[in-house]
């Protein structure tokens, strides 16, 4: 046997170990990708089945037709007008110095103790 230094043997062993780990990692990644593809195919099949069910379903009732749905755009009926959202004005309260009760901003005296605000 040739005279090979121990560090060369260690480097060779590490190289073989590195190659083995790389092969194992590649196979694990291939298995992960195959499982992912299988799950995606299953989900796509379920999605297509749900779309076929939706297409075969009858027309939605009148309550389902609203301004947010596509049926409202294609329907001959006028959609119900949406209620205008009234802006909420924050109510300002003033705390009484004497009894710490909250009073309206326009109040001049405390509703609880009668002290001047």
C-alpha positions as CSV (number, residue, x, y, z in Angstrom):
1,X,0.0,0.0,0.0
2,X,1.4,3.4,-0.9
3,X,2.3,5.8,1.8
4,X,-0.7,8.2,1.9
5,X,-0.9,10.9,4.6
6,X,-3.8,10.7,7.0
7,X,-5.1,14.1,5.9
8,X,-5.5,12.8,2.4
9,X,-7.5,9.9,3.7
10,X,-9.7,12.3,5.7
11,X,-10.3,14.5,2.7
12,X,-11.2,11.5,0.5
13,X,-13.6,10.2,3.2
14,X,-15.3,13.7,3.4
15,X,-15.6,13.8,-0.4
16,X,-17.3,10.4,-0.5
17,X,-19.6,11.5,2.4
18,X,-20.4,14.8,0.5
19,X,-21.4,12.9,-2.6
20,X,-23.6,10.5,-0.6
21,X,-25.4,13.3,1.1
22,X,-25.9,15.1,-2.2
23,X,-27.4,12.0,-3.8
24,X,-29.7,11.5,-0.7
25,X,-30.8,15.2,-0.8
26,X,-31.5,15.1,-4.5
27,X,-33.7,12.0,-4.1
28,X,-35.5,13.6,-1.2
29,X,-36.2,16.7,-3.3
30,X,-37.5,14.6,-6.1
31,X,-39.9,12.8,-3.7
32,X,-41.1,16.1,-2.3
33,X,-41.7,17.5,-5.8
34,X,-43.6,14.4,-6.8
35,X,-45.8,14.6,-3.7
36,X,-46.4,18.3,-4.5
37,X,-47.4,17.6,-8.1
38,X,-49.8,14.8,-6.9
39,X,-51.5,17.2,-4.4
40,X,-51.8,19.9,-7.1
41,X,-53.4,17.5,-9.6
42,X,-55.8,16.4,-6.9
43,X,-56.7,20.0,-6.0
44,X,-57.2,20.9,-9.7
45,X,-59.5,18.0,-10.2
46,X,-61.6,19.1,-7.2
47,X,-61.6,22.6,-8.6
48,X,-62.8,21.5,-12.0
49,X,-65.5,19.3,-10.4
50,X,-66.7,22.3,-8.3
51,X,-66.8,24.5,-11.4
52,X,-68.9,21.9,-13.2
53,X,-71.3,21.7,-10.3
54,X,-71.6,25.5,-10.3
55,X,-72.3,25.6,-14.0
56,X,-75.0,22.9,-13.7
57,X,-76.7,24.6,-10.8
58,X,-79.9,26.6,-11.4
59,X,-80.0,30.4,-11.6
60,X,-79.5,32.0,-8.2
61,X,-82.5,33.4,-6.3
62,X,-83.3,37.1,-6.5
63,X,-81.8,37.6,-3.1
64,X,-78.4,36.6,-4.5
65,X,-78.5,39.2,-7.2
66,X,-77.0,42.3,-5.8
67,X,-74.7,45.1,-6.9
68,X,-71.6,43.1,-6.1
69,X,-72.5,40.1,-8.3
70,X,-72.1,39.5,-12.0
71,X,-75.8,38.6,-12.2
72,X,-76.7,42.2,-11.4
73,X,-74.8,43.3,-14.4
74,X,-76.4,40.8,-16.8
75,X,-79.8,41.0,-15.3
76,X,-82.7,43.1,-16.6
77,X,-83.8,44.0,-13.1
78,X,-82.6,47.1,-11.4
79,X,-80.4,46.4,-8.5
80,X,-81.4,47.7,-5.1
81,X,-79.7,51.0,-4.3
82,X,-77.1,50.8,-1.6
83,X,-77.6,52.8,1.6
84,X,-75.3,55.7,1.8
85,X,-73.0,55.3,4.8
86,X,-73.4,58.3,7.1
87,X,-70.1,59.5,8.3
88,X,-69.9,59.1,12.1
89,X,-68.9,62.2,13.9
90,X,-66.9,61.4,17.0
91,X,-68.7,62.7,20.2
92,X,-66.4,64.8,22.3
93,X,-66.9,64.5,26.1
94,X,-65.5,66.7,28.8
95,X,-64.6,65.2,32.2
96,X,-65.8,67.1,35.3
97,X,-62.9,68.1,37.6
98,X,-64.9,67.6,40.7
99,X,-66.6,64.2,40.2
100,X,-64.8,62.9,37.1
101,X,-68.1,62.3,35.2
102,X,-68.1,62.6,31.4
103,X,-70.3,65.4,30.1
104,X,-71.2,66.6,26.6
105,X,-68.8,69.2,25.1
106,X,-71.5,71.8,24.9
107,X,-72.4,71.5,28.6
108,X,-71.5,74.4,30.9
109,X,-72.2,72.6,34.2
110,X,-71.8,68.9,35.2
111,X,-74.9,66.8,34.9
112,X,-73.9,64.8,38.0
113,X,-72.7,67.3,40.6
114,X,-73.6,70.7,39.0
115,X,-70.0,72.0,39.1
116,X,-68.9,74.4,36.4
117,X,-67.0,72.8,33.6
